Amino acid sequence: MRSLKLILGIFAFSLFGISAVAAVPASSNNIGPSMRSDINPTVSTKQQQLTYMKWFVSLSPGEYGKWRGKKLNLVEKISFKLTQYRMKLQLRNSRNGESEGVNWGALALGFFLGPLGVLGAYVFSGKRNFIKWAWIGCGILLVLGGLVIGRVFI
């Protein structure tokens, strides 16, 4: 949920923060998905956000410029593409049911059990985020172990 808020915050910044004079044309009522809840009250807010993100990811810089009412300059195009890339990653992770946040259980598993914890993460959980944090925990264990061993023998 936190990462979704971050993505939407980045999107809002790219929409409103880059160009202070960016205006949406008055005839944009039929452009893009409707985010109004009075049109379709059965759609949840999360579904609306995902629909809007899918629509935004499918835009080209030229289409986005037309929708905005102003052609994008180079910095705005780069920001637009970065925002699209991050939204694509967010959409892919939301389809897999994975979160991007810290998985404290996997981190502890990797830290306390080391390589056995990583092996357990592969065997008992196929989620990429879980395995990633098990590896990070194992890495922390190895770095701290190396520092302690180096300190003892030096």
C-alpha positions as CSV (number, residue, x, y, z in Angstrom):
1,M,0.0,0.0,0.0
2,R,2.9,2.3,0.8
3,S,4.5,1.7,-2.5
4,L,1.2,2.4,-4.3
5,K,1.0,5.8,-2.5
6,L,4.6,6.5,-3.5
7,I,3.9,5.7,-7.2
8,L,0.8,7.9,-7.2
9,G,2.8,10.6,-5.5
10,I,5.4,10.4,-8.1
11,F,2.7,10.5,-10.8
12,A,1.1,13.6,-9.2
13,F,4.5,15.3,-9.0
14,S,5.2,14.6,-12.7
15,L,1.7,15.9,-13.6
16,F,1.7,19.1,-11.6
17,G,5.3,19.6,-10.3
18,I,7.3,19.8,-13.5
19,S,5.2,22.4,-15.3
20,A,3.4,25.0,-13.2
21,V,1.3,26.1,-16.1
22,A,0.2,22.7,-17.4
23,A,-3.5,22.8,-18.1
24,V,-5.9,20.0,-19.0
25,P,-8.2,21.0,-21.9
26,A,-11.8,21.5,-21.1
27,S,-12.9,18.9,-23.6
28,S,-11.0,16.0,-21.9
29,N,-14.2,14.5,-20.5
30,N,-14.0,11.5,-22.8
31,I,-10.3,11.0,-22.6
32,G,-9.0,8.2,-20.3
33,P,-10.8,6.1,-17.7
34,S,-13.4,7.7,-15.5
35,M,-12.3,8.1,-11.9
36,R,-15.6,9.3,-10.7
37,S,-17.4,7.0,-8.3
38,D,-20.9,8.4,-9.2
39,I,-20.6,6.9,-12.7
40,N,-19.9,3.3,-11.5
41,P,-20.3,3.0,-7.7
42,T,-19.6,-0.8,-7.8
43,V,-15.9,-0.2,-8.6
44,S,-13.6,0.1,-5.6
45,T,-11.0,2.7,-5.2
46,K,-8.2,0.2,-5.7
47,Q,-9.7,-1.0,-9.0
48,Q,-10.0,2.6,-10.1
49,Q,-6.4,3.3,-9.3
50,L,-5.3,0.1,-11.2
51,T,-7.5,1.1,-14.2
52,Y,-6.0,4.6,-14.2
53,M,-2.5,3.2,-13.9
54,K,-3.1,0.8,-16.8
55,W,-4.4,3.6,-18.9
56,F,-1.4,5.9,-18.0
57,V,1.1,3.2,-18.8
58,S,-0.4,2.7,-22.3
59,L,0.0,6.4,-23.2
60,S,2.8,7.7,-25.5
61,P,4.5,11.0,-24.7
62,G,2.6,12.6,-27.6
63,E,-0.8,11.3,-26.4
64,Y,0.0,12.5,-22.9
65,G,1.0,15.9,-24.3
66,K,-2.3,16.2,-26.2
67,W,-4.2,15.1,-23.1
68,R,-2.4,17.7,-21.0
69,G,-2.8,20.4,-23.7
70,K,0.9,21.1,-24.1
71,K,3.8,19.4,-25.8
72,L,6.3,17.8,-23.4
73,N,9.9,19.0,-23.3
74,L,12.9,16.7,-22.9
75,V,12.9,16.7,-19.0
76,E,9.1,16.1,-18.9
77,K,9.5,13.2,-21.4
78,I,12.1,11.6,-19.2
79,S,10.0,12.1,-16.1
80,F,7.0,10.7,-17.9
81,K,8.9,7.5,-19.0
82,L,10.3,7.0,-15.5
83,T,6.9,7.3,-14.0
84,Q,5.5,4.8,-16.6
85,Y,8.3,2.4,-15.8
86,R,7.7,2.5,-12.1
87,M,3.9,2.1,-12.6
88,K,4.6,-1.0,-14.9
89,L,6.6,-2.5,-12.0
90,Q,3.9,-1.7,-9.6
91,L,1.2,-3.3,-11.8
92,R,3.3,-6.4,-12.4
93,N,3.8,-6.8,-8.6
94,S,0.1,-6.2,-7.9
95,R,-0.8,-9.0,-10.4
96,N,1.5,-11.4,-8.7
97,G,0.0,-10.5,-5.3
98,E,3.4,-9.5,-4.0
99,S,4.3,-6.4,-2.0
100,E,7.5,-4.5,-2.4
101,G,8.0,-3.7,1.2
102,V,10.4,-5.2,3.7
103,N,9.5,-8.8,4.6
104,W,10.8,-8.9,8.2
105,G,10.2,-12.7,8.5
106,A,12.3,-13.5,5.5
107,L,15.0,-11.1,6.6
108,A,15.1,-12.8,10.0
109,L,15.1,-16.2,8.4
110,G,18.1,-15.3,6.2
111,F,19.9,-13.5,9.1
112,F,19.6,-16.3,11.7
113,L,19.9,-19.3,9.5
114,G,22.1,-18.0,6.7
115,P,22.2,-20.1,3.6
116,L,19.8,-22.6,5.1
117,G,17.3,-19.8,5.6
118,V,17.7,-18.9,1.9
119,L,17.2,-22.5,0.9
120,G,14.1,-22.7,3.0
121,A,12.8,-19.5,1.4
122,Y,13.2,-21.2,-2.1
123,V,11.6,-24.5,-0.9
124,F,8.7,-23.2,1.2
125,S,7.9,-19.9,-0.5
126,G,8.0,-19.1,-4.2
127,K,7.5,-15.4,-3.8
128,R,10.2,-13.2,-5.2
129,N,10.0,-10.6,-2.4
130,F,10.3,-13.2,0.3
131,I,13.4,-14.8,-1.4
132,K,14.9,-11.4,-2.0
133,W,14.7,-10.5,1.7
134,A,16.0,-13.9,2.8
135,W,19.1,-13.2,0.6
136,I,19.5,-9.7,2.1
137,G,19.3,-11.2,5.6
138,C,21.9,-13.8,4.7
139,G,24.1,-11.1,3.2
140,I,23.9,-9.0,6.4
141,L,24.9,-12.1,8.4
142,L,27.9,-12.8,6.1
143,V,29.1,-9.1,6.2
144,L,28.8,-9.0,10.0
145,G,30.4,-12.4,10.4
146,G,33.3,-11.2,8.1
147,L,33.7,-8.1,10.2
148,V,33.8,-10.0,13.4
149,I,36.2,-12.7,12.1
150,G,38.4,-10.0,10.5
151,R,38.5,-8.1,13.8
152,V,39.4,-11.2,15.8
153,F,42.3,-12.3,13.5
154,I,43.7,-8.8,12.8
